[in-house]
Structure formats: C-alpha cells, structure tokens
Amino acid sequence: MKKKDQLQGTLDLLVLKSLLSRGPMHGYAIASHIQQLSDEALSIEEGSLYPALHRLEADGSISAEWTVSATKRRVKVYRLTARGRREVALAEQRWNALTRAIGKVLRFA
C-alpha cells in the first residue's frame, strides 16, 4: 500500500468509525467529532474531508441525503451502509496490524 493510500485509508477509517459510533451526521459534525475525540490533535480540513466522503459514497460504504438542519440550513447527512460496516471491521484490523508492526520496530530498533 502506498503512503498516500495509507493516509487516505486512515481518514476513511476515522470517518466510517465516527458514523458507526454516532450515527448519521453531516460533514462538519464528522470533522468536529474526530477533532474532539483526538483532544484537538486531528483537524480534518474540508479539502480532505469532502473528497473522502464522496469517495466513500461512490464505493457504497456510506449513503447521503439532503435534509434541513435544526438551524434551517440545508445539509447533506451521511450514514453508514452494510458495506461500510464491513469496511470498518476490515480497516480496523489493518490499522491494528500496522500499529503493532510499527510498535515492534520502535521497541526493538
């Protein structure tokens, strides 16, 4: 897997996991959720988030629909699909294997 693919895959995992844990959300809520859970260490810019959301929608991992928010603004709400649930499980397995491997190198190098 190329470095860019790994980074893109990490963002996809964060988005999918956020939707799994919180349910349907619009883009800003997803980015805020990730930022809050990471104690402000991760800030997802619009230029990265929305292409990721479009990519995940195109591959069937999420679905989206337009709705009106509580503040009467039109927002696109994203929700996890059955395929997305499977993708979360696989991506978490890959992430855990990668972090274990990195941990070994850091401990024993």
A tleap script that builds the chain and sets N, CA, C and O, in Angstrom:
source leaprc.protein.ff14SB
mol = sequence {
  NMET LYS LYS LYS ASP GLN LEU GLN GLY THR
  LEU ASP LEU LEU VAL LEU LYS SER LEU LEU
  SER ARG GLY PRO MET HIE GLY TYR ALA ILE
  ALA SER HIE ILE GLN GLN LEU SER ASP GLU
  ALA LEU SER ILE GLU GLU GLY SER LEU TYR
  PRO ALA LEU HIE ARG LEU GLU ALA ASP GLY
  SER ILE SER ALA GLU TRP THR VAL SER ALA
  THR LYS ARG ARG VAL LYS VAL TYR ARG LEU
  THR ALA ARG GLY ARG ARG GLU VAL ALA LEU
  ALA GLU GLN ARG TRP ASN ALA LEU THR ARG
  ALA ILE GLY LYS VAL LEU ARG PHE CALA
}
set mol.1.N position { 0.849 -1.179 0.000 }
set mol.1.CA position { 0.000 0.000 0.000 }
set mol.1.C position { 0.895 1.244 0.000 }
set mol.1.O position { 1.829 1.333 0.797 }
set mol.2.N position { 0.618 2.188 -0.876 }
set mol.2.CA position { 1.399 3.413 -0.961 }
set mol.2.C position { 1.102 4.320 0.226 }
set mol.2.O position { 0.043 4.228 0.848 }
set mol.3.N position { 2.068 5.209 0.533 }
set mol.3.CA position { 1.908 6.124 1.666 }
set mol.3.C position { 0.614 6.923 1.542 }
set mol.3.O position { -0.136 7.042 2.511 }
set mol.4.N position { 0.347 7.473 0.355 }
set mol.4.CA position { -0.869 8.264 0.153 }
set mol.4.C position { -2.113 7.407 0.411 }
set mol.4.O position { -3.077 7.873 1.019 }
set mol.5.N position { -2.087 6.154 -0.054 }
set mol.5.CA position { -3.217 5.249 0.159 }
set mol.5.C position { -3.426 4.975 1.646 }
set mol.5.O position { -4.561 4.893 2.114 }
set mol.6.N position { -2.314 4.830 2.395 }
set mol.6.CA position { -2.427 4.587 3.832 }
set mol.6.C position { -3.048 5.788 4.524 }
set mol.6.O position { -3.922 5.629 5.376 }
set mol.7.N position { -2.605 6.992 4.166 }
set mol.7.CA position { -3.172 8.190 4.780 }
set mol.7.C position { -4.638 8.344 4.418 }
set mol.7.O position { -5.467 8.660 5.271 }
set mol.8.N position { -4.954 8.121 3.159 }
set mol.8.CA position { -6.345 8.203 2.712 }
set mol.8.C position { -7.172 7.147 3.425 }
set mol.8.O position { -8.292 7.427 3.852 }
set mol.9.N position { -6.642 5.946 3.560 }
set mol.9.CA position { -7.340 4.871 4.255 }
set mol.9.C position { -7.566 5.188 5.722 }
set mol.9.O position { -8.577 4.790 6.300 }
set mol.10.N position { -6.626 5.904 6.325 }
set mol.10.CA position { -6.772 6.295 7.725 }
set mol.10.C position { -7.914 7.282 7.879 }
set mol.10.O position { -8.721 7.149 8.799 }
set mol.11.N position { -7.998 8.260 7.008 }
set mol.11.CA position { -9.101 9.217 7.052 }
set mol.11.C position { -10.423 8.494 6.823 }
set mol.11.O position { -11.406 8.757 7.517 }
set mol.12.N position { -10.450 7.598 5.870 }
set mol.12.CA position { -11.678 6.828 5.617 }
set mol.12.C position { -12.098 6.070 6.871 }
set mol.12.O position { -13.276 6.056 7.228 }
set mol.13.N position { -11.135 5.442 7.539 }
set mol.13.CA position { -11.435 4.700 8.766 }
set mol.13.C position { -12.004 5.630 9.833 }
set mol.13.O position { -12.976 5.277 10.500 }
set mol.14.N position { -11.418 6.802 10.004 }
set mol.14.CA position { -11.909 7.744 11.012 }
set mol.14.C position { -13.341 8.191 10.704 }
set mol.14.O position { -14.170 8.305 11.608 }
set mol.15.N position { -13.618 8.439 9.445 }
set mol.15.CA position { -14.969 8.847 9.040 }
set mol.15.C position { -15.957 7.709 9.269 }
set mol.15.O position { -17.016 7.912 9.863 }
set mol.16.N position { -15.613 6.509 8.799 }
set mol.16.CA position { -16.515 5.367 8.950 }
set mol.16.C position { -16.762 5.039 10.418 }
set mol.16.O position { -17.895 4.765 10.815 }
set mol.17.N position { -15.712 5.068 11.217 }
set mol.17.CA position { -15.849 4.757 12.646 }
set mol.17.C position { -16.714 5.809 13.343 }
set mol.17.O position { -17.499 5.477 14.230 }
set mol.18.N position { -16.572 7.063 12.947 }
set mol.18.CA position { -17.402 8.127 13.523 }
set mol.18.C position { -18.868 7.898 13.209 }
set mol.18.O position { -19.725 8.059 14.078 }
set mol.19.N position { -19.160 7.527 11.976 }
set mol.19.CA position { -20.551 7.257 11.596 }
set mol.19.C position { -21.083 6.010 12.286 }
set mol.19.O position { -22.267 5.942 12.614 }
set mol.20.N position { -20.218 5.019 12.510 }
set mol.20.CA position { -20.634 3.815 13.217 }
set mol.20.C position { -20.996 4.145 14.660 }
set mol.20.O position { -22.002 3.661 15.180 }
set mol.21.N position { -20.184 4.959 15.296 }
set mol.21.CA position { -20.412 5.228 16.722 }
set mol.21.C position { -21.477 6.283 16.978 }
set mol.21.O position { -22.192 6.197 17.977 }
set mol.22.N position { -21.601 7.278 16.101 }
set mol.22.CA position { -22.520 8.389 16.351 }
set mol.22.C position { -23.777 8.353 15.509 }
set mol.22.O position { -24.738 9.061 15.809 }
set mol.23.N position { -23.795 7.552 14.473 }
set mol.23.CA position { -24.944 7.527 13.582 }
set mol.23.C position { -24.826 8.606 12.518 }
set mol.23.O position { -23.771 9.224 12.379 }
set mol.24.N position { -25.895 8.840 11.766 }
set mol.24.CA position { -25.852 9.790 10.658 }
set mol.24.C position { -25.406 11.191 11.106 }
set mol.24.O position { -25.840 11.699 12.140 }
set mol.25.N position { -24.533 11.792 10.303 }
set mol.25.CA position { -24.023 13.142 10.594 }
set mol.25.C position { -23.706 13.856 9.288 }
set mol.25.O position { -23.493 13.228 8.251 }
set mol.26.N position { -23.681 15.183 9.363 }
set mol.26.CA position { -23.214 15.973 8.224 }
set mol.26.C position { -21.706 16.150 8.344 }
set mol.26.O position { -21.125 15.859 9.390 }
set mol.27.N position { -21.078 16.621 7.288 }
set mol.27.CA position { -19.627 16.705 7.224 }
set mol.27.C position { -18.980 17.465 8.367 }
set mol.27.O position { -18.002 16.994 8.948 }
set mol.28.N position { -19.511 18.629 8.697 }
set mol.28.CA position { -18.918 19.424 9.771 }
set mol.28.C position { -18.977 18.676 11.100 }
set mol.28.O position { -18.037 18.745 11.891 }
set mol.29.N position { -20.063 17.968 11.347 }
set mol.29.CA position { -20.207 17.199 12.587 }
set mol.29.C position { -19.191 16.054 12.637 }
set mol.29.O position { -18.651 15.749 13.700 }
set mol.30.N position { -18.936 15.430 11.506 }
set mol.30.CA position { -17.938 14.357 11.452 }
set mol.30.C position { -16.565 14.914 11.796 }
set mol.30.O position { -15.853 14.357 12.632 }
set mol.31.N position { -16.194 16.017 11.148 }
set mol.31.CA position { -14.888 16.630 11.405 }
set mol.31.C position { -14.764 17.062 12.864 }
set mol.31.O position { -13.715 16.869 13.478 }
set mol.32.N position { -15.809 17.636 13.413 }
set mol.32.CA position { -15.801 18.080 14.813 }
set mol.32.C position { -15.663 16.900 15.763 }
set mol.32.O position { -14.930 16.967 16.749 }
set mol.33.N position { -16.372 15.820 15.460 }
set mol.33.CA position { -16.307 14.614 16.287 }
set mol.33.C position { -14.881 14.069 16.346 }
set mol.33.O position { -14.372 13.755 17.422 }
set mol.34.N position { -14.248 13.961 15.194 }
set mol.34.CA position { -12.874 13.460 15.129 }
set mol.34.C position { -11.934 14.383 15.897 }
set mol.34.O position { -11.069 13.919 16.639 }
set mol.35.N position { -12.104 15.673 15.718 }
set mol.35.CA position { -11.250 16.639 16.408 }
set mol.35.C position { -11.430 16.561 17.926 }
set mol.35.O position { -10.450 16.585 18.671 }
set mol.36.N position { -12.660 16.469 18.373 }
set mol.36.CA position { -12.923 16.394 19.810 }
set mol.36.C position { -12.372 15.111 20.419 }
set mol.36.O position { -11.731 15.150 21.469 }
set mol.37.N position { -12.617 13.971 19.769 }
set mol.37.CA position { -12.138 12.698 20.313 }
set mol.37.C position { -10.619 12.607 20.343 }
set mol.37.O position { -10.051 11.893 21.170 }
set mol.38.N position { -9.962 13.330 19.443 }
set mol.38.CA position { -8.497 13.292 19.396 }
set mol.38.C position { -7.873 14.359 20.285 }
set mol.38.O position { -6.675 14.626 20.194 }
set mol.39.N position { -8.690 14.972 21.150 }
set mol.39.CA position { -8.211 16.068 22.005 }
set mol.39.C position { -7.564 17.174 21.179 }
set mol.39.O position { -6.532 17.732 21.551 }
set mol.40.N position { -8.200 17.475 20.047 }
set mol.40.CA position { -7.787 18.562 19.157 }
set mol.40.C position { -6.506 18.253 18.377 }
set mol.40.O position { -5.991 19.136 17.690 }
set mol.41.N position { -5.977 17.034 18.460 }
set mol.41.CA position { -4.744 16.682 17.749 }
set mol.41.C position { -4.987 16.496 16.249 }
set mol.41.O position { -4.093 16.733 15.437 }
set mol.42.N position { -6.195 16.071 15.887 }
set mol.42.CA position { -6.534 15.841 14.483 }
set mol.42.C position { -7.542 16.886 14.028 }
set mol.42.O position { -8.626 17.017 14.597 }
set mol.43.N position { -7.172 17.609 13.014 }
set mol.43.CA position { -8.067 18.594 12.424 }
set mol.43.C position { -8.257 18.219 10.961 }
set mol.43.O position { -7.311 18.267 10.175 }
set mol.44.N position { -9.458 17.853 10.604 }
set mol.44.CA position { -9.753 17.413 9.240 }
set mol.44.C position { -10.231 18.617 8.430 }
set mol.44.O position { -11.283 19.193 8.708 }
set mol.45.N position { -9.450 18.979 7.440 }
set mol.45.CA position { -9.785 20.123 6.591 }
set mol.45.C position { -10.848 19.721 5.563 }
set mol.45.O position { -10.942 18.560 5.165 }
set mol.46.N position { -11.640 20.702 5.146 }
set mol.46.CA position { -12.686 20.449 4.146 }
set mol.46.C position { -12.109 19.844 2.876 }
set mol.46.O position { -12.729 18.980 2.257 }
set mol.47.N position { -10.927 20.296 2.490 }
set mol.47.CA position { -10.296 19.812 1.260 }
set mol.47.C position { -9.917 18.343 1.311 }
set mol.47.O position { -9.672 17.732 0.271 }
set mol.48.N position { -9.865 17.770 2.501 }
set mol.48.CA position { -9.621 16.332 2.663 }
set mol.48.C position { -10.907 15.587 2.970 }
set mol.48.O position { -11.135 14.492 2.457 }
set mol.49.N position { -11.754 16.185 3.815 }
set mol.49.CA position { -12.963 15.514 4.268 }
set mol.49.C position { -13.951 15.260 3.136 }
set mol.49.O position { -14.410 14.131 2.964 }
set mol.50.N position { -14.283 16.277 2.371 }
set mol.50.CA position { -15.343 16.101 1.375 }
set mol.50.C position { -14.940 15.171 0.230 }
set mol.50.O position { -15.783 14.404 -0.234 }
set mol.51.N position { -13.700 15.201 -0.245 }
set mol.51.CA position { -13.319 14.157 -1.216 }
set mol.51.C position { -13.416 12.752 -0.616 }
set mol.51.O position { -13.800 11.809 -1.308 }
set mol.52.N position { -13.068 12.608 0.676 }
set mol.52.CA position { -13.190 11.297 1.328 }
set mol.52.C position { -14.656 10.873 1.385 }
set mol.52.O position { -14.983 9.722 1.098 }
set mol.53.N position { -15.533 11.798 1.754 }
set mol.53.CA position { -16.964 11.475 1.807 }
set mol.53.C position { -17.489 11.087 0.431 }
set mol.53.O position { -18.261 10.135 0.315 }
set mol.54.N position { -17.089 11.798 -0.604 }
set mol.54.CA position { -17.537 11.462 -1.965 }
set mol.54.C position { -16.996 10.102 -2.387 }
set mol.54.O position { -17.710 9.318 -3.012 }
set mol.55.N position { -15.751 9.817 -2.054 }
set mol.55.CA position { -15.135 8.530 -2.384 }
set mol.55.C position { -15.876 7.394 -1.669 }
set mol.55.O position { -16.184 6.370 -2.279 }
set mol.56.N position { -16.160 7.580 -0.380 }
set mol.56.CA position { -16.863 6.554 0.394 }
set mol.56.C position { -18.292 6.351 -0.105 }
set mol.56.O position { -18.817 5.237 -0.089 }
set mol.57.N position { -18.908 7.437 -0.546 }
set mol.57.CA position { -20.260 7.325 -1.106 }
set mol.57.C position { -20.216 6.581 -2.438 }
set mol.57.O position { -21.067 5.733 -2.709 }
set mol.58.N position { -19.226 6.897 -3.264 }
set mol.58.CA position { -19.101 6.251 -4.574 }
set mol.58.C position { -18.836 4.755 -4.450 }
set mol.58.O position { -19.297 3.975 -5.283 }
set mol.59.N position { -18.091 4.345 -3.408 }
set mol.59.CA position { -17.816 2.908 -3.275 }
set mol.59.C position { -18.884 2.167 -2.470 }
set mol.59.O position { -18.772 0.959 -2.257 }
set mol.60.N position { -19.919 2.883 -2.022 }
set mol.60.CA position { -21.042 2.235 -1.354 }
set mol.60.C position { -20.885 2.048 0.144 }
set mol.60.O position { -21.712 1.386 0.771 }
set mol.61.N position { -19.828 2.624 0.735 }
set mol.61.CA position { -19.616 2.480 2.173 }
set mol.61.C position { -20.526 3.391 2.986 }
set mol.61.O position { -20.855 3.092 4.134 }
set mol.62.N position { -20.927 4.496 2.386 }
set mol.62.CA position { -21.862 5.413 3.032 }
set mol.62.C position { -22.919 5.828 2.021 }
set mol.62.O position { -22.718 5.734 0.810 }
set mol.63.N position { -24.034 6.285 2.537 }
set mol.63.CA position { -25.060 6.887 1.688 }
set mol.63.C position { -25.281 8.306 2.195 }
set mol.63.O position { -24.888 8.643 3.312 }
set mol.64.N position { -25.906 9.123 1.379 }
set mol.64.CA position { -26.105 10.515 1.771 }
set mol.64.C position { -27.464 11.000 1.291 }
set mol.64.O position { -27.989 10.559 0.269 }
set mol.65.N position { -28.008 11.916 2.062 }
set mol.65.CA position { -29.253 12.562 1.640 }
set mol.65.C position { -29.272 13.988 2.162 }
set mol.65.O position { -28.746 14.290 3.233 }
set mol.66.N position { -29.889 14.846 1.381 }
set mol.66.CA position { -30.024 16.240 1.779 }
set mol.66.C position { -31.194 16.377 2.741 }
set mol.66.O position { -32.235 15.743 2.564 }
set mol.67.N position { -31.018 17.203 3.753 }
set mol.67.CA position { -32.063 17.457 4.735 }
set mol.67.C position { -31.894 18.879 5.259 }
set mol.67.O position { -30.944 19.571 4.894 }
set mol.68.N position { -32.803 19.303 6.099 }
set mol.68.CA position { -32.723 20.639 6.696 }
set mol.68.C position { -32.334 20.467 8.164 }
set mol.68.O position { -32.941 19.683 8.894 }
set mol.69.N position { -31.310 21.214 8.581 }
set mol.69.CA position { -30.810 21.100 9.955 }
set mol.69.C position { -31.719 21.846 10.924 }
set mol.69.O position { -32.672 22.510 10.515 }
set mol.70.N position { -31.415 21.729 12.197 }
set mol.70.CA position { -32.173 22.432 13.237 }
set mol.70.C position { -32.074 23.942 13.071 }
set mol.70.O position { -32.953 24.683 13.512 }
set mol.71.N position { -30.991 24.395 12.426 }
set mol.71.CA position { -30.811 25.842 12.195 }
set mol.71.C position { -31.389 26.267 10.844 }
set mol.71.O position { -31.113 27.363 10.357 }
set mol.72.N position { -32.189 25.390 10.252 }
set mol.72.CA position { -32.889 25.663 8.981 }
set mol.72.C position { -31.940 25.795 7.787 }
set mol.72.O position { -32.261 26.448 6.794 }
set mol.73.N position { -30.765 25.165 7.902 }
set mol.73.CA position { -29.824 25.150 6.786 }
set mol.73.C position { -29.906 23.804 6.092 }
set mol.73.O position { -30.128 22.775 6.730 }
set mol.74.N position { -29.728 23.819 4.802 }
set mol.74.CA position { -29.723 22.586 4.026 }
set mol.74.C position { -28.368 21.908 4.202 }
set mol.74.O position { -27.330 22.510 3.924 }
set mol.75.N position { -28.373 20.649 4.667 }
set mol.75.CA position { -27.134 19.906 4.898 }
set mol.75.C position { -27.252 18.507 4.302 }
set mol.75.O position { -28.339 17.941 4.192 }
set mol.76.N position { -26.103 17.975 3.927 }
set mol.76.CA position { -26.052 16.609 3.424 }
set mol.76.C position { -25.651 15.715 4.586 }
set mol.76.O position { -24.585 15.896 5.174 }
set mol.77.N position { -26.494 14.759 4.917 }
set mol.77.CA position { -26.264 13.864 6.045 }
set mol.77.C position { -25.796 12.511 5.507 }
set mol.77.O position { -26.389 11.945 4.588 }
set mol.78.N position { -24.719 12.017 6.105 }
set mol.78.CA position { -24.110 10.760 5.685 }
set mol.78.C position { -24.424 9.675 6.704 }
set mol.78.O position { -24.463 9.923 7.909 }
set mol.79.N position { -24.647 8.467 6.197 }
set mol.79.CA position { -24.911 7.331 7.079 }
set mol.79.C position { -24.153 6.117 6.551 }
set mol.79.O position { -23.915 5.982 5.350 }
set mol.80.N position { -23.787 5.253 7.466 }
set mol.80.CA position { -23.051 4.039 7.149 }
set mol.80.C position { -23.986 3.018 6.506 }
set mol.80.O position { -25.135 2.867 6.920 }
set mol.81.N position { -23.489 2.331 5.508 }
set mol.81.CA position { -24.242 1.240 4.876 }
set mol.81.C position { -23.726 -0.090 5.427 }
set mol.81.O position { -22.772 -0.118 6.205 }
set mol.82.N position { -24.355 -1.180 5.022 }
set mol.82.CA position { -23.889 -2.510 5.433 }
set mol.82.C position { -22.453 -2.730 4.943 }
set mol.82.O position { -21.621 -3.280 5.664 }
set mol.83.N position { -22.180 -2.302 3.729 }
set mol.83.CA position { -20.811 -2.406 3.199 }
set mol.83.C position { -19.853 -1.592 4.070 }
set mol.83.O position { -18.739 -2.040 4.343 }
set mol.84.N position { -20.267 -0.416 4.505 }
set mol.84.CA position { -19.440 0.431 5.353 }
set mol.84.C position { -19.132 -0.232 6.681 }
set mol.84.O position { -18.021 -0.108 7.198 }
set mol.85.N position { -20.099 -0.930 7.234 }
set mol.85.CA position { -19.869 -1.651 8.492 }
set mol.85.C position { -18.782 -2.719 8.309 }
set mol.85.O position { -17.912 -2.889 9.164 }
set mol.86.N position { -18.848 -3.426 7.194 }
set mol.86.CA position { -17.816 -4.437 6.912 }
set mol.86.C position { -16.458 -3.764 6.713 }
set mol.86.O position { -15.436 -4.263 7.184 }
set mol.87.N position { -16.455 -2.639 6.018 }
set mol.87.CA position { -15.209 -1.910 5.764 }
set mol.87.C position { -14.568 -1.426 7.062 }
set mol.87.O position { -13.345 -1.466 7.199 }
set mol.88.N position { -15.383 -0.970 8.017 }
set mol.88.CA position { -14.848 -0.531 9.310 }
set mol.88.C position { -14.101 -1.683 9.965 }
set mol.88.O position { -12.981 -1.504 10.442 }
set mol.89.N position { -14.706 -2.856 9.993 }
set mol.89.CA position { -14.079 -4.011 10.645 }
set mol.89.C position { -12.750 -4.359 9.970 }
set mol.89.O position { -11.751 -4.592 10.651 }
set mol.90.N position { -12.735 -4.396 8.644 }
set mol.90.CA position { -11.507 -4.723 7.922 }
set mol.90.C position { -10.440 -3.649 8.114 }
set mol.90.O position { -9.270 -3.964 8.330 }
set mol.91.N position { -10.838 -2.397 8.036 }
set mol.91.CA position { -9.888 -1.291 8.181 }
set mol.91.C position { -9.299 -1.263 9.587 }
set mol.91.O position { -8.117 -0.965 9.758 }
set mol.92.N position { -10.117 -1.571 10.594 }
set mol.92.CA position { -9.599 -1.623 11.967 }
set mol.92.C position { -8.581 -2.748 12.116 }
set mol.92.O position { -7.566 -2.578 12.793 }
set mol.93.N position { -8.839 -3.885 11.497 }
set mol.93.CA position { -7.879 -4.995 11.545 }
set mol.93.C position { -6.558 -4.588 10.904 }
set mol.93.O position { -5.490 -4.855 11.455 }
set mol.94.N position { -6.627 -3.940 9.737 }
set mol.94.CA position { -5.404 -3.489 9.053 }
set mol.94.C position { -4.671 -2.459 9.899 }
set mol.94.O position { -3.447 -2.508 10.017 }
set mol.95.N position { -5.418 -1.520 10.492 }
set mol.95.CA position { -4.812 -0.488 11.327 }
set mol.95.C position { -4.111 -1.113 12.533 }
set mol.95.O position { -2.983 -0.742 12.855 }
set mol.96.N position { -4.767 -2.049 13.193 }
set mol.96.CA position { -4.169 -2.694 14.359 }
set mol.96.C position { -2.905 -3.465 13.990 }
set mol.96.O position { -1.929 -3.442 14.739 }
set mol.97.N position { -2.911 -4.142 12.851 }
set mol.97.CA position { -1.721 -4.871 12.401 }
set mol.97.C position { -0.582 -3.893 12.101 }
set mol.97.O position { 0.572 -4.150 12.446 }
set mol.98.N position { -0.907 -2.789 11.466 }
set mol.98.CA position { 0.110 -1.785 11.137 }
set mol.98.C position { 0.704 -1.174 12.403 }
set mol.98.O position { 1.923 -1.039 12.509 }
set mol.99.N position { -0.137 -0.806 13.358 }
set mol.99.CA position { 0.384 -0.176 14.575 }
set mol.99.C position { 1.175 -1.174 15.425 }
set mol.99.O position { 2.130 -0.783 16.095 }
set mol.100.N position { 0.794 -2.457 15.407 }
set mol.100.CA position { 1.590 -3.469 16.108 }
set mol.100.C position { 2.977 -3.579 15.472 }
set mol.100.O position { 3.987 -3.648 16.173 }
set mol.101.N position { 3.016 -3.595 14.144 }
set mol.101.CA position { 4.296 -3.702 13.434 }
set mol.101.C position { 5.174 -2.481 13.709 }
set mol.101.O position { 6.374 -2.623 13.946 }
set mol.102.N position { 4.600 -1.310 13.680 }
set mol.102.CA position { 5.360 -0.091 13.970 }
set mol.102.C position { 5.853 -0.111 15.410 }
set mol.102.O position { 6.996 0.258 15.680 }
set mol.103.N position { 5.006 -0.537 16.327 }
set mol.103.CA position { 5.394 -0.644 17.728 }
set mol.103.C position { 6.583 -1.555 17.936 }
set mol.103.O position { 7.477 -1.251 18.726 }
set mol.104.N position { 6.598 -2.682 17.222 }
set mol.104.CA position { 7.729 -3.608 17.331 }
set mol.104.C position { 9.018 -2.949 16.861 }
set mol.104.O position { 10.055 -3.063 17.515 }
set mol.105.N position { 8.951 -2.267 15.739 }
set mol.105.CA position { 10.143 -1.589 15.230 }
set mol.105.C position { 10.622 -0.541 16.214 }
set mol.105.O position { 11.820 -0.442 16.480 }
set mol.106.N position { 9.705 0.239 16.759 }
set mol.106.CA position { 10.106 1.284 17.715 }
set mol.106.C position { 10.702 0.689 18.978 }
set mol.106.O position { 11.630 1.264 19.546 }
set mol.107.N position { 10.195 -0.446 19.430 }
set mol.107.CA position { 10.716 -1.081 20.651 }
set mol.107.C position { 12.065 -1.737 20.429 }
set mol.107.O position { 12.938 -1.663 21.293 }
set mol.108.N position { 12.248 -2.375 19.288 }
set mol.108.CA position { 13.425 -3.226 19.103 }
set mol.108.C position { 14.482 -2.658 18.169 }
set mol.108.O position { 15.543 -3.266 18.024 }
set mol.109.N position { 14.245 -1.549 17.549 }
set mol.109.CA position { 15.239 -0.986 16.613 }
set mol.109.C position { 16.371 -0.312 17.359 }
set mol.109.O position { 17.293 0.215 16.736 }
savepdb mol mol.pdb
quit
